[in-house]
Every structure is written in structure tokens, then in C-alpha cells.
Amino acid sequence: MRNLAYDPDEMIAALATPWGESALAVIRTSGEGSIERIAEVFSQSAAVRSAAGNSLIHGRILDPRDGETADEVVLSVYRSPKSYTGQDSVELSCHGSLPGVRRVLEVLKIQGFRDAGPGEFTLRAFLNKKMDLTRAEAVQEVVRAKTREAQSLALHRLSGAVERKINLAKEGLKQLAGTIEIQLDYPEEEVSGEILASLPDVEKAVDDLGKLLSTYRTGRLYQEGVRVALCGRTNAGKSSLFNLMLREERSIVSEIHGTTRDYIESWITIGGVPVSLFDTAGLRSSKDFVEAEGIRRSEAIIENADLLVYLVDATSGSTEEDERFFANNSPEKCIRVWNKIDLGNPAAPPGYVPMSVATGEGVDRITQEIVTRALGAGSAGSSDVVIDSLRQKELLERGLEALGYVKEGMESGMPADAIAMDLRDALDALGEITGEVTSADILNSMFASFCVGK
């Protein structure tokens, strides 16, 4: 394919494990001739040249400049086409010493390997038909998963779940396309009834693809997380709740008003959902410049948060300031909490979650409310097919729009050539999802966000 950012026929190498001191480091290579080039600088060269695919060989990498040992390694030899990239490939497991890793990479460059670009190994796997684009995207999603649930959903996509859904929807549509083609090539043949008979296939495709599209919100949530701000007046218990949810003493807790003078952020997991939790400064008017600046920053966090947990001190009750806050924020976004029920009025007003940070009572209800509101109705489980790729979402929308025109044309008896155009648009959109139809620009953009070595 022309205009790719990288030449897929060149030999490439990259560190696949993080840079840093470790017990082991793994360097990946790929490309025609890679096995022979590595054999030339390996202490057991004959064993490498004769090695079958999926073999392990222990030995030493020798620096061709002076013949000295660069490192003691284990080679994993993979032969085309039975490798990750579909090409001849060798993975070098060496010691996790940075000087040693750099020296092995230097040897590989001397042998003709160039640095791999971001995602280039997976790009080659796609080009060599080892995986479709939905699986390729899932590779990066597995790497970036923040929770076990996110990883499980990504692994499901990596197994080809999205590809199978798309191909299943395309089967009936391709049959309809064949019927229309006969009509256009042989107008004397009467197949209009057969075209209309395929309407249930179109309706099923619309239904199945619409359900897949509806999972995008859940998929993005598990990958990107939700921003939750703890807010309220001073001394409402925000910092105590923040520490309790983190299970560590991160925020300073004091009876002195205005202790929190800036927001604090930390990532936690609630019900499998990644949550970026913010402890914000108490909302009040202040002449203290530092506190006022902290309140201003906290207000910006509150404005951009996905969910708000607003705490009211049960010992003093709700104020006009609290009510103004509720009026300025939608009920769907704001979870009202009636805190300190162990000290004040234990009977929370309607719409509030009663809670005591001191005893922990009610905290589970708050965390469950966060998950429920974040996921919304009809959230997917780890065994469901869920998408989280914006590219896939937009292509599904395009395909569904075209299928809507196909359905409308079939029901109204439009000419076959008009239906054929809309049907082709739908099939092209679905083909772009899996990579059956794609361009170099799309591939360059997509793989640029991948890790080097993947």
C-alpha cells in the first residue's frame, strides 16, 4: 500500500518493555531477513539458521565491532507466516540493564534494523492479514485498559467479536447487492419481488448495528473513565470522603474552615469503572487570595466534571447557597449527600443520600450511585460486544444512515440503481470498520497513537 508512514518490507526493531531497570527486557524484531541478520551476531548462529518456528535458543549477542558479548539472551524465533506480524521475526529476551539494552539495539542497527515506529508491528500484522482493524485497535485498548473490566471488554474485541458482528450484518446485505446487480445487468429478469424479500435482512442489519453503536458510551467510559468532583461548602466532609474512597490519607482533614485551598485529584476504580476523583475547595466567598484562587480552580473542575457529589452538613442543614448550586446544576449530574448523620439530623430530606463519613454509613450507596449514573441504562457486561473507538462509531453512524435510505427506497419502490448506490455506501462504511476498505492516511493516523514496540 502506497503512502504508508513506514516501509513494511524493511527490518525493524524496538524495545517492547518499558525503559527502566528490570529483571528482563524484550526487544522485538520483524522483517524478511531478520533471522539471518541476527544469526550473524549470535553465538549459536547455526542453531538460529536451522531453528523451526516458535523455537527458543539461548546464547550471546556479539558486538560485530569488537567481537565482545553485548548481552546474554534468549531468542524466540518465529517464521513467516506464523508470527505476530506474519513476517520472519525474532524476540530477544535480555537483561533489563539500560546500558545492555542500548548496546543490543546498537548491534541490531549495525545489522540493518531501523527503529520501529509507533504501532508498526501491529500495522504489519494487519497488512499481512493476521488481524482486521477492529482487532488492531483492540491491541492498544488492552494495553491502555485502566481496570479489569476495561481489559476484559478489550480482550473480547481482540478475539474478533466486533469483526464477527460486522461480517454477520454484511452477509444479508451482500446477498441483496447480488440480487440488485442481476436486476441492473439483466433488466428483462423480474427480480423486484426478490429485492423486497430482502427487506428483513436490511431491518435486522439496522437493528444489530444500532445495538452495537449504542455500546459506544459504555466502551468509552471503561477506557477513559469518569470525572467525579466532591464539592460543597467548607467543612461539609469532602476531604474525609475523598480519603475514605481512596483508602489513604491524601487530603488534610481539619475542623478549620477553608483547609482545602486547591483541588486534589486521584484515580480510583468503582465497580470496574475508572474514576478520576477530585477533592475541591469549599465553596464560599473569601478575601484570602490563595483560598479564592483555589475556589476559582475548583469551580472550573466542577463545571467540567461528569458527575458531582455535593455534600451538605446535616448539623447545619441546607442553605440558600446550596439551593443555588442545585438550581445551576442538573439533577442527573448532581448526587446530593446529607453528611454527618451521626452528629445531626439523621432523617435526610427527599433526594439526598444519608451518610456519615465518620462511621462509613451510606458511602456504598454513593459509590453505587456514581456507577449507575455513569453507565446509564443498558450497560454492557464483560461478555458483551462493546465498541470504544470513535472511528468505528462514526463509520457505524454512516453505515446506518445509508441503510436507512436503502430501507426507505425498498419500501417506496425506488429504482434498483438508486438503492444500489445507498447499499454500496453502507457496505463501504462497514468495510472501513474492519479494514476491508481503507486508505494509507487512515492507517497512518490510527497507528500513530500506538506504543512503540506494539
C-alpha positions as CSV (number, residue, x, y, z in Angstrom):
1,M,0.0,0.0,0.0
2,R,1.5,3.3,-1.0
3,N,2.0,6.4,1.2
4,L,2.3,4.5,4.4
5,A,4.4,6.2,7.0
6,Y,6.8,3.2,7.1
7,D,8.1,0.7,4.6
8,P,6.6,-2.6,5.7
9,D,9.4,-4.6,4.0
10,E,12.3,-3.1,6.0
11,M,13.7,-4.9,9.0
12,I,12.6,-3.2,12.3
13,A,13.5,-3.4,16.0
14,A,12.1,-1.9,19.1
15,L,12.1,-2.3,22.9
16,A,8.7,-3.8,23.7
17,T,9.1,-3.4,27.5
18,P,9.3,-0.1,29.3
19,W,12.6,1.7,29.5
20,G,14.0,1.3,33.0
21,E,15.9,-1.1,35.2
22,S,14.2,-4.5,35.4
23,A,14.9,-8.2,35.6
24,L,14.3,-8.7,31.9
25,A,13.8,-6.6,28.7
26,V,12.3,-7.8,25.4
27,I,13.3,-6.4,22.1
28,R,11.1,-7.3,19.1
29,T,12.3,-7.5,15.5
30,S,10.4,-8.2,12.3
31,G,11.1,-8.3,8.5
32,E,12.4,-10.5,5.8
33,G,16.0,-11.5,6.5
34,S,15.8,-10.7,10.2
35,I,16.5,-14.2,11.4
36,E,19.7,-14.4,9.2
37,R,20.9,-11.0,10.3
38,I,20.6,-11.9,14.0
39,A,22.2,-15.3,13.4
40,E,25.3,-13.4,12.1
41,V,25.9,-11.8,15.5
42,F,24.7,-14.7,17.7
43,S,27.0,-17.2,19.4
44,Q,24.9,-20.1,18.2
45,S,24.5,-18.9,14.7
46,A,23.9,-22.3,13.1
47,A,21.2,-23.1,15.6
48,V,19.3,-19.9,14.7
49,R,19.5,-20.5,11.0
50,S,18.1,-24.1,11.4
51,A,15.6,-23.2,14.1
52,A,12.0,-24.1,13.4
53,G,9.3,-21.5,14.1
54,N,8.3,-21.0,17.7
55,S,11.8,-22.0,19.0
56,L,13.8,-20.7,21.9
57,I,17.6,-20.5,21.7
58,H,20.0,-19.5,24.5
59,G,23.2,-17.7,23.7
60,R,25.0,-14.4,23.4
61,I,24.7,-11.4,21.2
62,L,28.1,-10.4,19.9
63,D,29.1,-6.9,19.0
64,P,30.5,-7.0,15.5
65,R,32.7,-4.0,16.1
66,D,34.9,-5.8,18.6
67,G,33.5,-9.4,19.0
68,E,32.7,-8.8,22.7
69,T,29.5,-10.0,24.3
70,A,26.7,-7.4,24.2
71,D,24.5,-9.5,26.4
72,E,23.4,-13.0,27.2
73,V,19.9,-13.5,25.7
74,V,17.2,-16.0,24.8
75,L,16.0,-15.7,21.3
76,S,12.4,-16.6,20.4
77,V,12.3,-17.4,16.7
78,Y,9.1,-17.1,14.6
79,R,8.9,-17.9,11.0
80,S,6.5,-16.4,8.4
81,P,3.6,-16.6,8.3
82,K,3.2,-18.0,11.9
83,S,4.3,-14.9,13.7
84,Y,2.6,-11.8,15.2
85,T,3.4,-9.7,12.1
86,G,3.2,-12.5,9.6
87,Q,6.9,-12.0,8.8
88,D,10.0,-13.7,10.0
89,S,10.6,-12.3,13.5
90,V,12.9,-12.7,16.5
91,E,12.3,-11.5,20.0
92,L,15.3,-11.1,22.2
93,S,14.9,-11.5,26.0
94,C,17.9,-9.9,27.6
95,H,18.8,-8.5,31.0
96,G,16.9,-5.3,32.0
97,S,20.0,-3.2,32.2
98,L,19.7,0.1,30.3
99,P,23.3,0.1,29.0
100,G,22.9,-3.6,27.9
101,V,19.6,-2.9,26.1
102,R,21.1,0.1,24.3
103,R,24.1,-1.9,23.3
104,V,21.9,-4.8,21.9
105,L,19.8,-2.2,19.9
106,E,23.1,-0.7,18.6
107,V,24.1,-4.1,17.3
108,L,20.8,-4.5,15.6
109,K,21.2,-1.2,13.9
110,I,24.6,-2.2,12.7
111,Q,22.9,-5.3,11.2
112,G,20.5,-3.2,9.2
113,F,17.5,-2.9,11.5
114,R,15.8,0.5,11.8
115,D,13.8,1.8,14.8
116,A,10.2,0.7,14.6
117,G,7.5,3.4,14.5
118,P,4.5,3.5,16.8
119,G,2.3,0.5,16.3
120,E,4.3,-0.7,13.3
121,F,4.4,-4.3,14.4
122,T,0.6,-4.4,14.6
123,L,0.3,-2.4,11.3
124,R,2.3,-5.2,9.7
125,A,0.0,-7.8,11.3
126,F,-2.9,-6.0,9.7
127,L,-1.3,-5.7,6.3
128,N,-0.4,-9.4,6.3
129,K,-4.0,-10.3,7.2
130,K,-3.2,-11.6,10.7
131,M,-6.0,-9.4,12.1
132,D,-8.6,-6.9,10.9
133,L,-8.6,-3.2,12.0
134,T,-11.0,-3.8,14.9
135,R,-8.6,-6.3,16.4
136,A,-5.7,-4.0,15.7
137,E,-7.4,-1.2,17.6
138,A,-8.2,-3.6,20.5
139,V,-4.4,-4.3,20.9
140,Q,-3.9,-0.7,22.0
141,E,-7.1,-0.8,24.1
142,V,-5.9,-3.8,26.0
143,V,-2.6,-2.0,26.7
144,R,-4.3,1.1,27.9
145,A,-7.1,-0.5,30.0
146,K,-7.3,1.1,33.4
147,T,-9.5,-1.6,35.1
148,R,-10.1,-5.4,34.9
149,E,-13.5,-4.8,33.2
150,A,-12.0,-2.5,30.6
151,Q,-9.3,-5.1,29.9
152,S,-11.9,-7.8,29.6
153,L,-14.0,-5.8,27.1
154,A,-10.9,-5.0,25.1
155,L,-9.8,-8.7,25.1
156,H,-13.3,-9.6,23.8
157,R,-12.8,-7.2,20.9
158,L,-9.3,-8.6,20.3
159,S,-10.8,-12.0,19.9
160,G,-12.7,-10.7,16.8
161,A,-16.1,-10.1,18.4
162,V,-16.7,-6.8,16.6
163,E,-15.4,-8.2,13.3
164,R,-17.9,-11.1,13.6
165,K,-20.8,-8.7,14.3
166,I,-19.9,-6.6,11.2
167,N,-19.5,-9.5,8.9
168,L,-22.7,-11.1,10.0
169,A,-24.6,-7.9,9.2
170,K,-22.9,-7.7,5.8
171,E,-23.9,-11.2,4.8
172,G,-27.6,-10.3,4.1
173,L,-26.6,-7.0,2.6
174,K,-24.2,-8.7,0.1
175,Q,-27.0,-11.1,-0.9
176,L,-29.2,-8.1,-1.6
177,A,-26.4,-6.4,-3.6
178,G,-26.1,-9.5,-5.7
179,T,-29.9,-9.5,-6.4
180,I,-29.8,-5.8,-7.4
181,E,-26.8,-6.5,-9.7
182,I,-28.8,-9.1,-11.6
183,Q,-31.6,-6.6,-12.0
184,L,-29.2,-3.9,-13.4
185,D,-27.3,-6.4,-15.7
186,Y,-30.4,-8.2,-16.9
187,P,-33.4,-5.8,-16.7
188,E,-35.6,-8.3,-18.5
189,E,-35.3,-10.6,-15.5
190,E,-38.1,-10.0,-12.9
191,V,-36.4,-9.8,-9.5
192,S,-38.1,-6.8,-7.9
193,G,-40.0,-9.2,-5.7
194,E,-36.7,-10.7,-4.6
195,I,-35.3,-7.3,-3.8
196,L,-38.3,-6.6,-1.5
197,A,-38.0,-10.0,0.1
198,S,-34.6,-8.9,1.4
199,L,-36.1,-6.2,3.5
200,P,-36.0,-8.3,6.7
201,D,-32.2,-8.7,6.2
202,V,-31.8,-4.9,6.0
203,E,-34.0,-4.4,9.0
204,K,-32.0,-7.0,11.0
205,A,-28.7,-5.3,10.0
206,V,-30.1,-2.0,11.1
207,D,-31.2,-3.4,14.4
208,D,-27.9,-5.3,15.1
209,L,-25.7,-2.4,14.1
210,G,-27.8,0.1,16.0
211,K,-27.3,-2.0,19.2
212,L,-23.6,-2.2,18.6
213,L,-23.5,1.6,18.1
214,S,-25.3,2.1,21.4
215,T,-22.5,0.5,23.3
216,Y,-20.0,3.3,22.4
217,R,-20.8,5.3,25.5
218,T,-20.1,2.3,27.8
219,G,-16.9,1.5,25.9
220,R,-15.5,5.0,26.2
221,L,-16.4,5.1,29.8
222,Y,-14.5,2.0,30.7
223,Q,-11.5,3.2,28.7
224,E,-11.4,6.9,29.6
225,G,-13.2,6.9,32.9
226,V,-15.5,9.4,34.5
227,R,-14.6,12.7,36.2
228,V,-16.3,13.0,39.7
229,A,-15.9,16.1,41.8
230,L,-16.6,16.1,45.6
231,C,-18.0,19.6,46.3
232,G,-19.9,21.6,48.8
233,R,-19.5,24.3,51.4
234,T,-16.5,24.3,53.8
235,N,-16.4,21.6,56.4
236,A,-19.1,19.5,54.7
237,G,-16.8,16.5,54.8
238,K,-15.4,16.4,51.3
239,S,-11.8,15.7,52.2
240,S,-12.9,13.0,54.7
241,L,-14.9,11.3,51.9
242,F,-12.1,11.7,49.5
243,N,-9.7,9.9,51.8
244,L,-12.2,7.2,52.6
245,M,-12.8,6.5,48.9
246,L,-9.1,6.4,48.2
247,R,-8.4,4.4,51.4
248,E,-5.5,6.6,52.2
249,E,-4.8,10.0,53.9
250,R,-4.4,12.2,50.9
251,S,-6.3,15.3,51.9
252,I,-5.8,17.3,55.1
253,V,-8.9,17.0,57.3
254,S,-9.5,19.7,59.9
255,E,-12.4,21.4,61.7
256,I,-10.9,24.8,60.5
257,H,-12.9,26.2,57.6
258,G,-11.0,26.6,54.3
259,T,-8.3,23.9,54.9
260,T,-8.5,22.7,51.3
261,R,-7.2,25.6,49.2
262,D,-6.8,23.8,45.9
263,Y,-8.3,20.7,44.3
264,I,-6.6,17.3,44.6
265,E,-7.1,14.6,42.0
266,S,-6.6,10.8,42.2
267,W,-7.6,7.8,40.1
268,I,-9.7,5.1,41.7
269,T,-11.8,2.2,40.5
270,I,-15.5,2.0,41.4
271,G,-17.5,-1.0,40.3
272,G,-14.9,-1.6,37.5
273,V,-15.3,2.0,36.2
274,P,-12.1,4.2,36.2
275,V,-12.9,7.3,38.2
276,S,-10.9,10.5,38.3
277,L,-11.9,11.8,41.7
278,F,-11.4,15.4,42.7
279,D,-11.5,16.9,46.2
280,T,-12.3,20.5,45.7
281,A,-12.0,23.6,47.9
282,G,-15.1,24.6,50.0
283,L,-17.4,26.9,48.1
284,R,-17.8,30.3,49.9
285,S,-16.8,33.9,49.5
286,S,-13.2,34.6,50.7
287,K,-11.0,37.6,50.8
288,D,-7.9,35.4,51.2
289,F,-6.2,35.5,47.8
290,V,-4.9,31.9,48.0
291,E,-8.2,30.4,49.1
292,A,-10.1,32.5,46.5
293,E,-7.8,31.2,43.8
294,G,-8.4,27.6,45.0
295,I,-12.1,28.2,44.9
296,R,-11.9,29.5,41.3
297,R,-9.9,26.5,40.2
298,S,-12.4,24.2,41.9
299,E,-15.3,25.9,40.2
300,A,-13.6,25.1,36.9
301,I,-13.2,21.4,37.9
302,I,-16.9,21.3,38.9
303,E,-18.0,22.8,35.6
304,N,-16.1,20.2,33.6
305,A,-16.9,17.2,35.8
306,D,-19.1,14.4,34.5
307,L,-20.7,13.9,38.0
308,L,-20.9,16.0,41.2
309,V,-21.1,14.6,44.7
310,Y,-22.4,17.6,46.7
311,L,-22.2,17.3,50.5
312,V,-24.4,19.1,52.9
313,D,-23.6,19.2,56.6
314,A,-26.6,17.7,58.4
315,T,-25.7,19.6,61.6
316,S,-26.4,22.9,59.9
317,G,-28.7,21.8,57.1
318,S,-29.2,23.1,53.6
319,T,-28.7,26.8,52.9
320,E,-29.7,29.2,50.1
321,E,-26.1,28.8,48.8
322,D,-26.7,25.0,48.5
323,E,-30.0,25.5,46.8
324,R,-28.5,27.9,44.2
325,F,-25.9,25.3,43.4
326,F,-28.6,22.7,42.8
327,A,-30.5,25.1,40.6
328,N,-27.4,25.7,38.5
329,N,-26.6,22.0,38.0
330,S,-28.8,19.3,36.5
331,P,-30.2,16.7,38.8
332,E,-28.7,14.0,36.6
333,K,-25.3,15.4,37.2
334,C,-25.5,16.1,40.9
335,I,-25.7,13.5,43.7
336,R,-26.9,15.2,46.9
337,V,-25.4,13.8,50.1
338,W,-26.7,14.5,53.7
339,N,-23.4,14.1,55.6
340,K,-22.7,13.7,59.4
341,I,-26.0,11.9,60.2
342,D,-24.1,10.6,63.3
343,L,-24.0,14.1,64.6
344,G,-27.0,15.9,63.2
345,N,-30.4,15.2,61.8
346,P,-30.3,11.5,60.6
347,A,-33.5,12.0,58.5
348,A,-32.2,13.1,55.1
349,P,-34.5,15.3,53.1
350,P,-36.0,13.8,49.9
351,G,-33.5,13.4,47.1
352,Y,-30.5,13.1,49.4
353,V,-28.3,10.1,50.3
354,P,-27.8,10.0,54.1
355,M,-24.2,9.4,55.0
356,S,-21.7,9.5,57.8
357,V,-18.1,9.7,56.8
358,A,-17.1,9.0,60.4
359,T,-18.9,5.6,60.5
360,G,-18.9,4.8,56.8
361,E,-22.7,4.5,56.7
362,G,-24.1,5.4,53.3
363,V,-20.7,5.5,51.4
364,D,-21.6,2.3,49.5
365,R,-24.8,3.9,48.3
366,I,-22.9,6.9,47.0
367,T,-20.4,4.7,45.1
368,Q,-23.2,2.6,43.6
369,E,-25.0,5.8,42.5
370,I,-21.8,7.0,40.8
371,V,-21.6,3.8,38.8
372,T,-25.3,3.7,38.0
373,R,-25.3,7.3,36.7
374,A,-22.0,6.9,34.9
375,L,-23.0,3.8,33.0
376,G,-26.6,4.6,32.5
377,A,-29.3,2.2,31.5
378,G,-28.4,-1.0,29.5
379,S,-24.8,-1.0,30.4
380,A,-22.8,-3.9,28.9
381,G,-21.1,-6.8,30.7
382,S,-17.6,-8.2,30.1
383,S,-19.1,-10.9,27.8
384,D,-20.9,-8.3,25.5
385,V,-19.6,-6.8,22.3
386,V,-18.7,-3.2,23.1
387,I,-17.0,-0.6,20.9
388,D,-15.0,2.3,22.2
389,S,-13.4,3.5,19.0
390,L,-14.5,6.9,17.7
391,R,-13.6,5.7,14.2
392,Q,-15.9,2.7,14.5
393,K,-18.7,4.8,16.0
394,E,-18.6,7.3,13.1
395,L,-18.5,4.6,10.5
396,L,-21.4,2.8,12.1
397,E,-23.4,6.0,12.0
398,R,-22.5,6.5,8.3
399,G,-23.5,2.9,7.5
400,L,-26.8,3.1,9.4
401,E,-27.7,6.4,7.7
402,A,-27.1,4.7,4.3
403,L,-29.1,1.6,5.3
404,G,-32.0,3.9,6.3
405,Y,-32.0,5.2,2.7
406,V,-31.9,1.6,1.4
407,K,-34.9,0.6,3.6
408,E,-36.8,3.7,2.5
409,G,-36.0,3.0,-1.2
410,M,-37.1,-0.6,-1.0
411,E,-40.4,0.2,0.7
412,S,-41.2,3.0,-1.7
413,G,-40.3,1.0,-4.8
414,M,-37.4,3.2,-5.9
415,P,-35.3,2.2,-9.0
416,A,-32.7,-0.5,-8.3
417,D,-29.8,1.7,-9.3
418,A,-30.7,4.3,-6.6
419,I,-31.0,1.5,-4.0
420,A,-27.6,0.1,-5.2
421,M,-25.8,3.4,-4.5
422,D,-27.0,3.7,-0.9
423,L,-26.3,0.0,-0.4
424,R,-22.7,0.4,-1.6
425,D,-22.2,3.4,0.7
426,A,-23.4,1.2,3.6
427,L,-21.1,-1.7,2.7
428,D,-18.2,0.6,2.2
429,A,-18.7,2.1,5.7
430,L,-18.8,-1.4,7.2
431,G,-15.8,-2.4,5.2
432,E,-13.8,0.5,6.6
433,I,-14.5,-0.6,10.1
434,T,-12.8,-4.0,9.6
435,G,-10.2,-2.6,7.1
436,E,-11.6,-4.4,4.1
437,V,-11.8,-0.9,2.6
438,T,-9.2,1.6,3.9
439,S,-6.6,4.1,2.9
440,A,-3.0,4.8,3.9
441,D,-4.0,8.1,5.5
442,I,-6.4,6.3,7.8
443,L,-3.8,3.6,8.8
444,N,-1.1,6.2,9.4
445,S,-3.4,8.2,11.7
446,M,-4.7,5.2,13.6
447,F,-1.4,3.5,14.3
448,A,0.4,6.8,15.2
449,S,-1.2,6.7,18.7
450,F,0.1,3.2,19.4
451,C,3.0,2.4,21.7
452,V,6.4,1.8,20.1
453,G,7.1,-1.9,20.1
454,K,3.4,-2.9,19.6
